[in-house]
Each structure stands twice: as C-alpha cells, then as structure tokens.
Amino acid sequence: MNTEEIRELIKLVETSQIEELEVKRWGKAVVIRKHAAAQIIQSDAVAAAPAVAAAQPAAAPATSAPQADVLKANEFMLKSPMVGTFYRASSPEADVFVKEGDTVAPGQVICIIEAMKVMNEIVAEKPGKVAAILVENAKPVEFDQDLVRFEE
C-alpha cells in the first residue's frame, strides 16, 4: 500500500463515523483508529511496524446516521457492504438507478458506493419493491448502514 492510499484511508476515517478501519492486502495490514488523533499502524505478517500519528487531529464525531425503524414482516433492508460515498446514479447527468416505488430484480444495480476512488455497484440480492431510500445522494455511508428499505 502506498502513501497516497494510506492518506485516502485516513481522510475516509476522519470524515466518517467509524472509529477504526483495518485493510489487509498481500499479507500486510493497515489499521487506522480515530481517537484524539488518527493513528496508522502498518504491519506485515512477520513483524509489526511502529505506530505513526497523523499530522491532523481527527474530525469531531458526526451524529449517527439515521437507521430505519423496525422492519415489518414483508420488508427487508439493503445495507452498505463498505464505508464510502453513496451515489444514486452512475454520473450527475444520468438517471437514478432506482426510485421509491420501483420493482427490482436480483442482480439489478441499486446504487454505487465509491471507496478509495473505486466505484462499487451495489446490486439487489432478491426481488422487491423500493419502499424508501434512506441515504441522500453523494453522502458518506458506514459499513452495515441501512441504504434502501424494500417490500417483498
């Protein structure tokens, strides 16, 4: 992992509600924790490297993202599989992937989550009708955050 990728991870942690992020790649791990200051601990499978404190203090914790109320028996939730930025369309000029009231099929793209400049298409796992979109376009999302509520 290069310095620029680590800086992007630090920004992601500082601007989100998560307290800790761990990324493992090719036998190496980077852990970034948000406390008084963001902290990077880079290690490989054999030995741990010393911790390095980031120059900037961590951002103040944001208010928790609104989560959906209790689901009804015929409802299910699409949750974010990662931390990133939520997008309802592939570009600002494009139509949104889904709107409230739309019926979706398994494999249909529901949204995009951008993480570390990679656009990740998030697809429906089962058929349903979009009951509510719980995140505003271009807003940060957390891992496991409710994104879209569906009715069966």
N, C-alpha and C positions, 0 to 999 in steps of 0.2 A: 504494500500500500504506500503510495507516495504522499508527500507533504500536502499537496493540493486536496487529495481525497480526505485526508485527516482534517484539514481545515473545514471542508464541507460538512463533515460529520459533526464537528464542534458547533458550527452555525446551526445545524439541524437540531442539536440538543438544546442549545441556548434559546432558540425560538419556539421550542415545543414545550409540552407539559411533562415530558418524560424526565426521569431523574437519572437514568442510566441507559447506555446503549453499548452493546457488545457486538462487534463484527469479526467473524472468523473467516480467513481466506488463506488458502495454501499453507496450512499448518501454523499460521500466525494469527494472533488475536489483538484487537484494539478495543479497549474499554474506555468509554468516556462517561464520567459521572458529574452531575450537576450538584454542587454544594455551594460553598462560599465562592468558589471559582471552578470553572470547568477543569477537569483533570484528565490527562491522557495517560494510559498505561499500555505500553506496547510490549508484547511478549511473543516468543515463539515456543514451540513445543518443548524445547530443551531448557531454556533459562529465561527468566523474566528480566526485562529492561527496567531501569529506574523510571519512576513517575515524573512527568513534566507538567507543571502547572501552566495553564493557558494565560496569555497576557491580559485578556479581557475578563472582567468578572462576569459571572453567569447572569443571564436576564432574570428579572423577577418572575416568580412562578405565575403563570397565567391562570385565570379561573378555569375550572374544569369544564370540559366540553359537555354540552347537554347530551344526555343519553335518553333513549326512548323510554317511555313508560312501560309498564308490564305488558307483555305481548298477549294478545288474545290467542285462543287455541288454533285459529286458522291463519295466524301470522308467523312470519319468520324474518330474520334480520340478516342483511349483508353487512359484515364487519370488515374493517380495514385490516389487510394482512401485513401492513407495514406502516412505518412512520413516513410521512411525506406531504405533498401538496395535492389536494383533491381537485380534479377538473371534470366538469360535466360534458365537455366536448373535446375533440381532437385538436382544435385551434379556436382562437377567439371568434373567427368568422363562421365556423362550422355550426351546424345544428347540434343540439344536445343529444347524447346517446339515448336517454330515456326521460320521460316526463311523468308526473303523477298521473295515474290512470292507465298508463301503458301496460300491456301484457308482454312479458318477456319469456324467452325460451332458454333452456340450458345452453351455456356457451355464448350467449349474447353479451356483448360489451355493455357494461352499465356505467362505467366511469374510467378515468385514468388517475393513477397516483404517481406523481413524479417524486422519485427518490434519487438523490445524487445525480441529477441530470439525466436519469433514465426514465422513460415513460412506460409505466406498467399498466397494461389493460386489465381491469378487474371485470370478471365475467360472472353471469348468473350461474349458480350451481344447480338450480332446479327452476321449473316454471312457476310463474306467479304474476300478480298484478301489482304495480308500484303504488303503494299506499302513501308513502311520504319519503321525500329526500331530506335527510337530516343535516346535511352539511352544505354550506354556501360554496359556490364556485371559487376556486383559487385560494381556499383557506387551508391551513395546516391541519393534518389529522394525525392521530396517535394510533399505535398498534392496537387492534381489537376494538377500536371505536366504532360505534354504530354509524353506518353510512346511509343505508336505504332500508325502509321497512316495506315488506311485501305481504300481500294476502294470497293465500293458496287458491 
